[in-house]
């Protein structure tokens, strides 16, 4: 998932107000979905996390 977030950040796709939706589907076909609206604090957190993982 972090690879996806990195790619979205590099592509300039993710900014404040972006909607991230995640759906998990089990091997039996059962699904659960959720979404978040990205805030500035989320962008700052993800940036710090990305920097920490690159060191």
Secondary structure, 3 states (H helix, E strand, C coil): CHHHHHHHHHCCCCCCCCEEEEEEECCCCCEEEEEEECCHHHHHHHHHHHHHHHC
